[in-house]
Amino acid sequence: MKRFWRVITGPGFMALLALVGFGLAIYTAFFYEKKPHLVFTSSQPAKVFDIHRSIGGLEISYGGEDLRGGENNLWIMTVVLKNEGNAEVRKGDYDDRDPIGFKLENGQLLEQPSVQSENSYISKNLGLLRDGNNVRFAPVIIEPGESLTLNLLVLGTDAMKPGIVPVGKIAGSSGVDVRSAEDKTKSGVIRDLFYAERWWVQILRSLAYTMIFLIGGLLIAAVPQIFAIPFQARSDKKKKAHRRSQISHYRPGHSLSSVERILTDLYIESGVRPLRDAYRGLTDIASHRKVLEGFGASLDSAQVKLIEDRYFSPSHETSRRVRWLEEKGFSNLRVLSFEELKLCISQVKELCVHLGLSLAELNRKDADDDFFEMMRVVNRDVKITSTTD
């Protein structure tokens, strides 16, 4: 959990968030399209009278036309006009020469449609102009998500069901769509996500949605960790108190050396891992120093320095651990003699004996060590390949 928290609060993740925020700001300011989108949704026409066998003496007519013996029938339809866009339709968006409305096909509109809406403003201010089978709407403000419902009474044949064709134009939209109530392939959410007048906007949206998905995934993964932080902090506090109690019994009545003070502070703060890193770093640099001092028996200091620089420099991992130890307060380990390094190692061992840690525990590798070793091998192979090429 600590490693995950370090990633979340690290500069790399913060830079990623800043980059994503900058990209979303540019997308929102220059490419994100806020526009209205009107859609007619028509229900399947239903027959007012549906009699499958004749009944003597029963006559059904409308306006003097027999509906039993003739080919015509009465149909009722429900048409819903909804703004499925992300911007309102304003009065100034309507074209006076081509008002929004619809045309009825395969039938005859018998009456003025009735209007229903949850918005009292629309019910009160929407004016309908009917001209035969054409119905036009007076300009009215329709906010995103708002709708109105029209009930139609249609005279048509049994052979062909009546339908509607949208007409008219509003600013900022390519036109008015129409769909049936049974059509589930064009939901408003899907359309809002993927509809655009210009194809290249989809590329930008794809990038933006991908980044949002990644950030959302990271946030979802981080939420359980955030809730676990108080419990983890309490557990860490108890462990730290236990480690402090252990150190309080280490060499009572004796003053600790500078190396021992650094080691005990590291143990209290972070547990066994710093002691393991300190031991491995000290043993690696001590082995390196022992070999160089062996060369010094027959070579001068300039020759030894040349050998170290060209053929026997410390490994990357050893250098990393030595730098870490020096940052924690150790003297410049790279200039200490082999005997001085041995003394430091013995102090690490003495502390570990007091804590009940074995030599095998000091040499145990963590998952991080395996990762660093893997990266070292990969980098080495890359360098060899580059040199060969």
Steps between C-alpha positions, in 0.01 A plus 500: 500500500787739580653433160166574331463819703851608399402457137179702545680786677813481284602767248438268204135443586450870576654587164262255332201660672621845395545383140154341493345812652674718243381274218142497627507878533606536137240244389223673696596846381558429131352164397217398734172567321202633695201486271129422512363191334127451451367148452149383417412162652179350365313208651363218290154603369215318672153445359218668684262219393628152431207263434591163352149366430185670389223576748153546361355846535835658609607800297826696552553830319695822537394821325242305305753242370436134576803350678375140502426437139762734349877472472574780747545482873561739787850504645637671810869598521718656765789721388761626748729791413807509727819704515768231532785743448718672762381856429161667511290588194446876518237704323762657278612154381180442301477587129183706443484385138529131591353437848553173684226242462405180322298372207264203534532229235273208406198650664288806567536706816144548622537737794734755653753300705481536877820604681628377837825591678640482851625855444210740549685763296495276191135401548402864537709658223523232231280595208408244235420598143324222308469508122346172387758232586770756587551609861737785587613627842526859609847592638536389860800442728581132554771423755721186472299195605162672477226356281140539387247236395241527221203267460383451139177361360559370149276355231690246292488165327574162652756433229744777600552636849533877534834661582660842533779685322676784688526840336659831593838632606662628820838668526797288613352166390501312172130415531233331703516122535211257525488153649245251617439428867624143448835611360758442773811562292516877535477574867562858603810412701664314212416779263641763735821304524558430133302744289692784333463705187870468414670161486832617643327601823451129566878450510536770763207360693653151490822633651311697763277205593802270520678734741183542705465121516860457617476773761166362613653154536785640709257690719282193547807301600609778735168531687543178705855605579382842619251339739774264619742784581371563858519128584844471343621809689380350828673171423823680403487701821471183710785332311719807539434507875600132521822566308580796725455274802742249350766766440461636853645169629795501258831544685350670807744727681726540197507790258439402141741577219393721210449191281287331767288812549431515125414129487268512803320807367451330164365186670254695717374695202478228232568157648736230373525611137751787564724267704496250215589769247773636727653155548499415131633842400781484755600143411505583128715810538724318752565217251578758235736687735680177601583417138630851432715495813644169378601673175662774709761257630670494157364809320506870577183698573473640143508150352242375750278796417533422129402137556199606708378750242542275198450143618381475860254775578216417746179367352203729454314330784798533736539868411129556561515344847818689591344833397194416707713421808694824459175693474388343828813627679780249440846643432632492144508122470693501174815630673484277809750221531406135502550478880277803559228346283533171688437689826182648354385156389565353845286773656216411265535132597503579873180697472338222298602241758328711767187516283504126435574531127711235331762548229259331256242770576755770418574339165135442405383679185177697471278534195658841440844340491382254235358790300825698515697189405270439202538861386877475536509190277271664244716812486812287466348304210391820330850641523650177363254500210574865421872433504461198273292694250 
